[in-house]
Amino acid sequence: MISIVCVYNKKNILNEYLIKSLEIQTYSDYELILLDNRRNKYKSAATALNVGGKRSKGEWIMFVHQDIKFEKPTVLSDIVEILSSNSRKQEAIFGVAGRDPKKGVLTNITHGYPPVRAGEENVKNDVIEVQTVDECLFIIPRSLFEKLRFDETTIDGWHLYAVDYCLEAYEKFRAKSYVMGIEGIYHKSSGSLDESYFKILRKVSNKHKKIKRIYTTMGTWPTNTIVLRSKIFLLKMKVKLRQIYKKIIFNWR
């Protein structure tokens, strides 16, 4: 059995995307654990997912966003088939998106409206090894979760919890991370680089100083404090200049 854990803050989005798409799945041997955060009961993803993980009973625990949609009725069965065929990777983490240092973001999912490919490179094999996987959907074996929980001190918000988990799991247990070549998954959100992201990024970077670079779907981040600060500053300036440019164009028209 696979446990599906989802923290939600918008019931209509949850019902329209995740719930409705689960109802059409041909694979039914799963339990759904929903964590209602409409009143901000949970202050961070790490706290919420630790609660959900502890409640779960499945051999595998899937952590998934509320706005994920399985567009094909065989998505769950395809995922379970990959997990089963890679049973030799007993303590491995599986996701649907990750970054390759040379090829960029590896994924088969689509996002946004109208839907477009979320990455630069499709995953043609059943799995491809990466450093970390994206938070939108990732799967941890129960045996690993029982030894390693999400870090509620470092992850005090809603970003980079899968990234931090992948890095720590490899550091402590040599547990590798893989992107699955699954078709038929849509993610409504495209992600964003805001101040809360950068705040947690600094903490994750400081925690994993032994690694020179952290590869995430949102970018490649140096762990050197000065270099990271410079990169974040330049990114913020780029965003501001883009906003100014849009205002100028709008006023000119």
C-alpha positions in Angstrom: 0.0 0.0 0.0 1.1 3.6 -0.7 0.1 6.4 1.6 -0.7 9.8 0.0 -0.1 12.8 2.3 -1.4 16.3 1.3 -1.4 19.5 3.2 -4.0 21.9 1.9 -5.2 25.5 2.5 -7.7 25.7 -0.4 -10.4 23.1 -0.3 -11.7 23.9 -3.8 -8.3 23.5 -5.3 -7.8 20.2 -3.5 -11.1 18.8 -4.7 -10.7 20.1 -8.3 -7.2 18.8 -8.8 -5.9 16.0 -6.5 -9.2 14.5 -5.2 -11.0 14.4 -8.5 -8.0 12.9 -10.3 -7.5 10.2 -7.6 -11.1 9.1 -8.1 -10.3 8.0 -11.7 -7.2 6.0 -10.8 -7.2 2.3 -11.6 -4.9 1.6 -8.7 -6.9 1.7 -5.4 -4.5 0.2 -2.8 -3.7 3.6 -1.2 -4.7 5.6 1.8 -5.3 9.4 1.6 -4.2 11.5 4.6 -5.3 15.1 4.4 -4.0 17.8 6.7 -6.3 20.9 6.8 -4.2 24.1 7.1 -6.9 26.6 6.2 -6.5 28.2 9.6 -2.7 27.9 9.7 -2.6 25.1 12.1 0.8 24.1 10.8 3.5 26.7 10.7 5.8 24.9 8.3 5.8 22.1 5.7 8.2 20.1 7.9 5.9 20.1 10.9 2.8 19.2 8.8 4.5 16.4 6.8 6.0 14.9 9.9 2.4 14.7 11.3 1.1 13.1 8.1 4.0 10.7 7.8 3.5 9.5 11.4 -0.2 8.8 10.6 0.6 6.8 7.5 0.7 3.1 7.3 1.9 2.4 3.7 5.2 0.9 2.7 5.8 4.1 0.7 4.7 7.6 1.6 3.9 10.1 -1.1 3.9 13.8 -0.2 2.0 15.7 -2.8 0.7 19.3 -3.4 -3.0 20.1 -3.4 -2.9 21.4 -7.0 -1.4 18.2 -8.6 -3.7 16.5 -11.1 -3.2 12.9 -12.4 -4.5 13.3 -15.9 -4.3 9.6 -16.8 -6.1 6.9 -14.8 -2.9 4.8 -14.8 -0.6 7.4 -13.1 -0.7 5.8 -9.7 -0.3 2.3 -11.1 2.7 3.6 -13.2 4.3 5.1 -10.1 3.8 1.9 -8.1 5.3 -0.2 -10.9 8.4 2.0 -10.9 8.7 1.7 -7.2 8.3 -2.1 -7.4 10.8 -2.4 -10.2 13.3 -0.4 -8.3 12.9 -2.3 -5.1 16.6 -2.8 -5.0 16.8 0.9 -4.2 15.3 0.2 -0.8 16.2 3.5 0.8 15.8 5.8 -2.1 13.7 8.9 -2.7 11.6 9.2 -5.8 10.1 12.4 -7.3 8.7 13.7 -10.6 11.1 16.6 -11.1 14.8 17.4 -10.4 17.8 19.2 -11.9 20.7 17.8 -13.8 23.8 20.0 -13.6 24.2 20.0 -17.4 20.8 19.3 -18.8 18.7 21.5 -16.5 15.3 20.5 -15.0 14.4 16.8 -15.7 10.7 16.1 -15.7 7.7 14.9 -17.7 5.1 17.0 -15.8 3.3 20.0 -17.3 2.4 23.2 -15.4 0.8 26.6 -15.9 -2.0 27.8 -18.2 -2.0 26.9 -21.0 -0.1 23.8 -19.9 3.6 23.6 -20.9 6.5 21.3 -20.2 7.9 22.2 -16.8 11.5 21.2 -17.6 14.2 21.4 -20.3 14.6 17.6 -20.6 12.1 14.7 -20.6 12.8 11.6 -18.5 12.9 8.8 -21.0 14.0 6.1 -18.7 12.0 4.8 -15.7 14.3 6.7 -13.3 17.3 9.1 -13.5 19.5 9.9 -10.5 19.5 13.5 -9.3 20.8 15.3 -6.2 17.4 16.5 -5.0 13.8 16.2 -6.1 11.0 18.9 -6.3 8.4 19.3 -3.5 5.3 19.0 -5.8 5.3 15.2 -5.5 7.9 13.0 -3.9 7.9 9.6 -2.3 9.9 8.3 0.7 10.0 4.6 1.8 8.7 4.1 5.3 11.9 2.5 6.4 13.7 5.8 5.7 11.1 8.1 7.2 11.2 6.1 10.4 14.9 7.0 10.7 14.8 10.5 9.3 12.1 13.1 9.8 11.8 16.5 8.1 14.0 19.1 9.8 11.5 21.4 11.6 14.3 23.8 12.7 15.8 24.4 9.2 12.6 24.2 7.3 10.5 26.8 9.2 8.4 27.7 6.1 7.0 26.1 3.0 10.0 25.8 0.7 12.9 23.4 0.0 11.7 20.7 2.5 12.2 17.9 -0.1 15.6 19.3 -1.1 16.8 19.4 2.5 15.5 15.9 3.1 17.3 14.5 0.0 20.6 16.1 1.0 20.4 14.9 4.6 19.2 11.4 3.6 22.2 11.0 1.4 24.6 12.5 3.9 23.4 10.2 6.8 22.3 7.0 5.0 23.6 7.3 1.4 20.0 7.3 0.2 19.9 8.5 -3.4 17.2 10.5 -5.1 15.6 9.7 -8.5 13.3 11.4 -11.0 10.6 9.0 -12.3 9.7 9.1 -16.0 5.9 9.4 -15.4 3.6 10.9 -18.0 0.2 12.5 -17.2 0.9 14.7 -14.2 -0.1 18.4 -14.2 0.9 21.0 -11.6 -1.2 24.1 -11.5 1.5 26.2 -9.9 4.8 27.1 -11.5 6.7 27.9 -8.3 8.1 31.3 -7.3 11.4 32.8 -5.9 10.2 35.0 -3.1 11.8 36.3 0.1 10.5 33.2 2.1 12.2 30.9 -0.4 15.5 32.8 -0.1 15.3 32.8 3.7 15.1 29.0 3.9 17.6 28.6 1.1 20.2 30.4 3.2 19.5 28.0 6.1 19.6 24.9 3.9 22.8 26.2 2.3 24.4 26.8 5.6 23.4 23.4 6.9 25.0 21.6 3.9 28.3 23.4 3.6 30.1 20.2 2.6 28.4 20.4 -0.7 29.6 23.0 -3.2 26.3 23.5 -5.0 22.7 22.6 -4.4 20.7 21.7 -7.5 17.0 22.4 -7.3 14.3 22.8 -9.9 14.3 26.6 -9.1 18.0 27.0 -9.7 21.6 26.0 -8.9 22.7 27.5 -5.6 26.3 27.8 -4.2 26.7 27.0 -0.5 29.4 29.6 -0.1 27.7 32.4 1.9 29.2 35.4 0.0 28.6 33.9 -3.4 25.0 32.9 -2.5 24.2 36.4 -1.2 25.5 37.9 -4.4 23.5 35.6 -6.5 20.3 36.3 -4.6 20.9 40.0 -4.8 21.4 39.9 -8.6 18.2 37.8 -8.9 16.2 40.4 -6.9 17.6 43.2 -9.0 16.7 41.4 -12.2 13.1 41.0 -10.9 12.9 44.7 -10.0 14.3 45.8 -13.4 11.8 43.5 -15.1 8.9 45.1 -13.1 10.2 48.6 -14.0 10.4 47.7 -17.6 6.8 46.4 -17.6 5.6 49.6 -16.0 7.4 51.7 -18.6 5.9 49.7 -21.5 2.4 49.8 -20.0 2.6 53.6 -19.5 4.0 54.1 -23.0 1.1 52.2 -24.5 
